Amino acid sequence: MPKIVRFHETGAAEVLKIEEVPLESPGAGEVRLAVEAIGLNRAEVMFRQGRYLEDPKLPSRIGYEAAGTVDAVGPGVTGVNVGDRVSTIPSFEMGRYGVYGESAIVPAYAVTRYPEKLSPVEGAAIWMPYLTAYGALVEFGGLGQGQSVVITAASSSVGLAAIQIVKAVGAVPIATTRKAAKKGFLRDAGAEHVIVTDEEDLVGAIMAATSNMGAQIIFDAVAGPTLEKLSEAAALQGIIFEYGALSPEPTPFPLFAAIGKGLTVRGYILFEIIRAPDMLARGLKFILDGLENGALHPTIDRTFPLSSIVEAHQYMESNVQRGKIVVTVK
């Protein structure tokens, strides 16, 4: 029987349990994967804690991203065959279709092939970070050549994907990080400017990096009181995307900056792209093209075996990672 990960109560990483369950067959419109690698995401930590957009129905499976081989297809499935090497696009209910484990059943529309030159570990590190960044920056932000883009929490997998996408378009990535220890890493990752927020004045540093014009786009995973500073450093008619909530503090709305500069401050989630077939198709093409030509390349921080899933989640919550955390299964 395959091993899977479930939790029977919400809480700390220790609620994750590895259990053996009978091998299930996919239903209509579904496929089954023999999982090789699993990409971890902040959304799964929040889901495990009971603080996500989707409420878990206990006992619950967990996980959005996996790479593996299709080993069974359900009735009505076309375009996906047994033996296909695929990874999953986060586009389903996590509690119903969670992919943590040796075997996972997901909707057929949620799997896609990834470049042969990538390993399964890299294949499990693609869609959440790159589609999240692509949707905000390109589809909704209209990112263009020469524009300045501030990327907070830039050493996360989404932040690093954003740096690569900004560079690929010919724009200027400005990365922020709390600690100086990550400054060189972010420079090497492609950031043109790196701001260490524990040591530098955030507003002054952004204005200096943009020749006092401000940033046209701000891609923010932190929220909280920092939003007011980011709004001060935004360009006239700039746009601020709030896609995360790493700050535990309330997020005040920057009213006067928004009025004075004509700012757009909007919430954003990946599912805005997933639910729009035309946007998703453009995003998949943009990302696959970038992976093939080398403009985009998944950044793997560390791997853990499935038996260490609790430790992997604890590591993610430590916030020391630089890129994607991946759990290997085979």
N, C-alpha and C positions, 0 to 999 in steps of 0.2 A: 504493500500500500504506500502511496506517495506521502511524503511529509509536507505539511502546509503550516502556515503561521496564522493563528487566530488569537483573539483576546475575548475574554468573558466578562470583563469589566473595564471601564475607562480608567486611565491613570498613567503612572510613570512607565518607563520602558519595560519594567519587569512584568507588566501584565501580558506581554507578548509570549505566547506559548507555541512550541512546535508540537504538532499532533499528527498522528497517522490517520488517514481517512481512506475509504474505498475510492478507487479510481472511478471518476464519473465520466459519462459520455456527453458530448456537446448536444444541445438542443437545436431547434430550428434557428438558423442564422448565426450559429455560434461555431467557434473552433477551439480545439484543445491544444495547448502548447506543452512540450517537454521543455521546461524552463532551464536556461543555462546561467543567466545573470539577472539581477534585479537592481534597478536604480532607485535610490532613496530620495525622498522629497520632504520638504518641510510640511507640506499638506498632510502627509501620513502621520507625522508627529502630532499635529493638531487633531486629526481624526481619532487617533488613539487616545487623546486626552479628552475627547468629547467637545472640542472647540472649533470644529470645522463646519463648512457650509452644509455638509451632509451628516446627519446623525447616524451613528452606528446602531444596527439592530443586533443585539448580542445573542449568541456568540458571533463575532464578525470576522470576516477575512479583511485583508488590508493590502494596499499596494496598487500603484498606477502603472509603473514602467517595468517591463521585462523584455528580455531577448531570449529567443529559443527557436525550436523547430516544431512546426505543426505536425502533430501525430494523429489527429482525428478531425474530421469536419462534420458538422451537423447537416440536417436536411435543408435544402434550398440555398446552400452556400455555393457561390460561383466566384471564380477569380482567385481563390485560395486553395492550395492543394497540400495534401500530406507530403511532408518533406521540405516544404518551403521554409526558408530561414528568415524570420521576421522579428520585429519588435513592436511593442504596443504603444498606441497613441492614447494618452489619458482622456478618454471620452466616454466613460461609463461610470456606473455606481460602484464606488470602491468596496462597499460592504458586500455587494452581491458578486462582484467579479474580481476581488482582490487577487493580486498576482504573486504575493509572497509565498513561495513554496516550490516544490519540485514539479508540480503540475498545476496548470491554470486554464480555466475556460473563460473566454472573452468573446464579445461580439465580433463577427467577422469584419465588420467595418472598422474595427479598432486595431487591426494589424496591418503592417506594411513592410515591404522588404527594405533593407538598408544596405549600403554599399558593401560589396564583398571584401574590400580592403580593411573594413573595420572588424574588430573582434567582438564577440558577444558582450564583453564588458563595456566596450564603447557603444555597441548597439543599444544597450540599456540606459545610455546617458544622453540620448538625443532629444526626444520629442518634448518633454516638459520644459527643459531650459530654452531650447531654440524656438519652439512655437510660442512660448510665453513672451520672449523678447521680441520676436518678429511681429507678433500681433500688435503690441503697443507701439513699437518704434516705426514699423514700416506701414502697416495697414491703417492704423488710427493716427499715428503721429506724422505720417507723410515724410519720413526722414529723407533728407536730401544732402547732396554733397556739400561739404564745408560747414554744415551746421554743428553746433556744440551740444553735446549730450552728457548730462550728469547722470552717473550710475552709482547709486548707493549700495552698500553691502556687496561691493563689486567682486569679492573673492568667492561668492557663492556660485553654484553652477549656472544659475540664471544670469547673474552679474557678468560672469566670464563669457557666456553666450552673447550677451548684449554688447560687450566690448568688441567681439569678433564681427558681429553684424554691423555695428557702427563703422568699423574699419572697412568692411567689405563694400559699404555704400559710399565710402569716401568722406565720411563725417569725422568729427573729432570726439573721441571718448574721454571723459573726465571722470576718473574713478574716485570713490571715497572709501575709506576704511578707518576703523577706530585706532588700530595699532600700527606703529611704524614698522613692525616686523614683516608686514605684508606689502610694504611699499615697493620693494624691488621685484617681488613676484608679480605684482600688477603691472609694473613697467614692462617686464618681460612678456606678459600676457597681451600687451598691445595698447595699454592705456597711454595716452599722450601726456596726461597730467594725473598725478595721484595726490589726493588731499588726505592727510592724516587728521581726522577730526578731533582726536584727543589732544593734539598739539597745535593745530592751526585754526585760524578764524575761517569758518566755512564760507561765509558770504564773501569776505575779502579774497579768499583764494579762488573762488569760482569767478569773481569779477576780474581778477588778474589774469586768469587763464582764458578769458573770453574778450580781452581788450576792453573791459568795462561795458560790454554789450549785454551780458547775461546769457544764460543757457536757453536755447530754443526749446529743448526737450529735457525733462527731468524724469528719470525712471527710478522710482523710490520704493524700496522694500521695507522701509523702517517705520514711516509715519511718526506719530507722537509729536512732541514740540518742535522737532527738527523741520517739520513742514513749514513753519513760519519763516525759518531761515532760508529754506530752499526757495520760497516764494520771493524773498528779497533778492535772491540771486538769479531769478528767472528773467528772461528777456521780455520785452513788450510783446504781448499776445503769445507768450510761451504756453506750453502745455505741461502739466505735471501729472504723471500716471502714478497712482497709489495702488500697488499690486500686492503688498504685504503689510504685516503688522508686527514687526519684530520688537518695536517699542512697547513696553507694558503700560505706558502712560497715555492719557487721553490725547486725541489729535484735534487741536483747535483749528478752526477754519481761518485762513489768512485773509480776512475780509478786505482790508484796506489795500493790500497789495493786489488782490484779485481785481478790485474795482479800478485802482489806479493804473494797472498794466494791462487790463483786459485779459487776465489769465484764465485758462481752463484748468480746473483741478478735478480730475475724475478718477473714480475707482475703475479697476480693470482686473479681469480674470481670464485665464486661458480659454474658458468655455465660450467666450464671445467669438473666438476664432473657430473652435470646434463645431459650433452650431451653425456656422455659415459656410456651406459647401464650397462656394467660390473662393472665399478667403482661405479656407483650409487647403484647397488645391494649390493656390498660389504660394502659401506658406510651405507646403511639402516640396514643391518644385524649387523654391528659393533655397531651402535647407539642403535638399539632396544635391543640387548643383554645387552649393558651397562645400559640402562634404567631399564631393568628387574632385573639385578643383583645388582643394586644400585651404580655401579661405576660411572654412569652418572646421574645427577639429575638437572633439570632446576632451575636456580636461578632467582626468581621473585623479582624485586625491588619494583614496585608499580603498582597498577591498577587504571584505570580511567574509568568512564562510557562513553558510546558512545557520549553522549551529551557534553562531555568535550574533544572532539578530538583535538581542537585547543590547549587547555592547555596541553594535553599529548605530542603534538609535541613540544611545547615550553619547556616542561620539558626535553625532549630528547636533545634539543639543548643546555640546560644548562650544560650538561656533568657532572652532579652530581650523576647520577644513578649508582647503583651497581648491574648490572644484567639486566634482561629483563623488559621492560615496556609493560604492557598488557592492552588493552581496553576491558572491559566486555560489552556484548550485552544483555545477558539474564541471 
